[in-house]
Amino acid sequence: MTVPAGTLRTRILNIVDDVTRECLGAIPETSISGRRVARELTAIVARRGKPGMIVSDRACR
């Protein structure tokens, strides 16, 4: 994939309930820090409650 000069790549943090397949969050950013991930997960836990398990899948670049 060729990216035009001056264009930033966009990353998307997708948070999905594996049982219901409901998208709980889709956060587009040019850079996503661990702190941002923690903030998003904390907000989801506050709304939905603590999950029994969290699975992380970092897609290859």
VOKEDO-568761 format. One line per 3 residues: number of its first residue (from 1); their letters; for each residue x negated, y, z of N, C-alpha, C. Coordinates in Angstrom, 3 decimals, decimal comma, padded with zeros to 6 digits, m for minus. Example, Ala and Ser with C-alpha at 12.3 -4.5 7.8 and 13.67 -1.06 7.14 Angstrom:
1	AS	m013,190 m005,690 007,800 m012,300 m004,500 007,800 m013,200 m003,300 007,800; m012,850 m002,250 007,080 m013,670 m001,060 007,140 m012,900 000,030 007,870
This chain:
1	MTV	m000,849 m001,174 000,000 000,000 000,000 000,000 m000,894 001,236 000,000; m000,645 002,138 m000,884 m001,398 003,378 m000,969 m000,622 004,481 m000,270; m001,322 005,183 000,624 m000,704 006,282 001,362 m001,274 007,582 000,818
4	PAG	m000,429 008,511 000,381 m000,915 009,793 m000,135 m001,749 010,544 000,901; m002,747 011,272 000,433 m003,601 012,054 001,324 m002,761 013,023 002,142; m003,097 013,150 003,410 m002,373 014,069 004,282 m001,103 013,483 004,868
7	TLR	m000,819 012,215 004,567 000,391 011,570 005,079 000,021 010,684 006,260; 000,769 010,806 007,338 000,522 009,969 008,511 001,367 008,706 008,426; 000,800 007,610 008,844 001,565 006,361 008,898 002,521 006,425 010,074
10	TRI	003,691 005,859 009,887 004,695 005,837 010,947 004,740 004,452 011,567; 004,738 004,407 012,873 004,902 003,166 013,623 006,323 003,169 014,163; 006,920 001,992 014,294 008,261 001,897 014,865 008,233 000,876 015,990
13	LNI	008,596 001,325 017,181 008,736 000,435 018,331 010,175 m000,058 018,329; 010,363 m001,346 018,043 011,697 m001,952 018,052 011,848 m002,773 019,323; 012,930 m002,538 020,043 013,226 m003,303 021,251 014,557 m003,999 021,003
16	VDD	014,521 m005,334 020,994 015,683 m006,132 020,604 016,005 m007,148 021,689; 017,297 m007,287 021,999 017,762 m008,349 022,894 017,724 m009,638 022,080; 016,888 m010,577 022,487 016,674 m011,798 021,715 017,901 m012,703 021,676
19	VTR	018,779 m012,604 022,666 019,972 m013,447 022,716 021,076 m012,879 021,823; 021,399 m011,602 022,015 022,500 m010,989 021,260 022,039 m010,376 019,939; 020,704 m010,224 019,771 020,093 m009,575 018,605 020,459 m008,093 018,515
22	ECL	020,924 m007,535 019,618 021,260 m006,107 019,673 019,972 m005,291 019,717; 019,927 m004,243 018,925 018,788 m003,329 018,949 018,973 m002,372 020,124; 018,092 m002,469 021,095 018,181 m001,612 022,278 017,397 m000,320 022,097
25	GAI	016,491 m000,319 021,150 015,716 000,882 020,883 014,919 000,736 019,602; 014,814 001,809 018,849 013,981 001,871 017,647 013,356 003,261 017,640; 012,102 003,330 018,039 011,441 004,612 018,236 010,361 004,804 017,168
28	PET	010,571 005,724 016,221 009,555 005,995 015,199 008,582 007,074 015,684; 007,300 006,816 015,542 006,256 007,775 015,917 005,041 007,533 015,031; 004,173 008,507 014,960 002,919 008,296 014,241 001,929 007,537 015,117
31	SIS	002,109 007,622 016,428 001,264 006,895 017,371 002,115 006,581 018,600; 002,081 005,332 019,051 002,881 004,937 020,212 001,934 004,444 021,296; 001,861 005,191 022,381 000,969 004,828 023,485 001,630 003,803 024,400
34	GRR	000,816 003,146 025,204 001,346 002,228 026,205 002,258 002,944 027,179; 001,922 004,179 027,475 002,749 004,988 028,379 004,137 005,225 027,784; 004,194 005,453 026,473 005,484 005,654 025,789 006,311 004,374 025,805
37	VAR	005,654 003,234 025,562 006,341 001,937 025,605 006,925 001,717 026,995; 006,128 001,975 028,029 006,596 001,802 029,410 007,782 002,706 029,701; 007,741 003,948 029,226 008,846 004,888 029,452 010,129 004,391 028,785
40	ELT	010,024 003,889 027,564 011,200 003,378 026,852 011,762 002,136 027,539; 010,888 001,217 027,955 011,350 000,012 028,651 011,995 000,357 029,988; 011,427 001,311 030,707 011,997 001,744 031,987 013,395 002,315 031,787
43	AIV	013,586 003,100 030,737 014,906 003,680 030,452 015,918 002,583 030,116; 015,492 001,585 029,359 016,398 000,490 029,006 016,754 m000,329 030,241; 015,777 m000,608 031,095 016,043 m001,357 032,334 017,001 m000,574 033,226
46	ARR	016,869 000,747 033,272 017,776 001,573 034,083 019,214 001,474 033,567; 019,380 001,381 032,243 020,723 001,285 031,652 021,293 m000,125 031,689; 020,447 m001,124 031,440 020,935 m002,490 031,212 020,593 m003,487 032,312
49	GKP	019,698 m003,116 033,201 019,235 m004,065 034,214 017,959 m004,760 033,759; 017,295 m005,391 034,720 016,011 m006,035 034,461 016,210 m007,354 033,702; 015,491 m007,548 032,605 015,626 m008,803 031,860 014,904 m009,944 032,576
52	GMI	015,290 m011,165 032,252 014,617 m012,322 032,829 013,211 m012,491 032,275; 012,989 m012,018 031,043 011,697 m012,185 030,393 011,519 m011,105 029,328; 010,281 m010,674 029,149 009,943 m009,752 028,066 008,933 m010,457 027,170
55	VSD	009,220 m010,494 025,882 008,322 m011,109 024,909 007,779 m010,002 024,018; 006,469 m009,978 023,849 005,839 m008,968 023,012 005,269 m009,630 021,764; 005,530 m009,027 020,621 005,001 m009,532 019,360 004,392 m008,357 018,620
58	RAC	003,097 m008,228 018,705 002,430 m007,139 018,004 002,128 m007,609 016,585; 002,869 m007,067 015,653 002,690 m007,461 014,252 001,295 m007,070 013,780; 000,723 m007,878 012,917 m000,602 m007,559 012,397 m000,511 m006,349 011,478
61	R	m001,583 m005,650 011,364 m001,609 m004,430 010,558 m002,101 m004,725 009,191
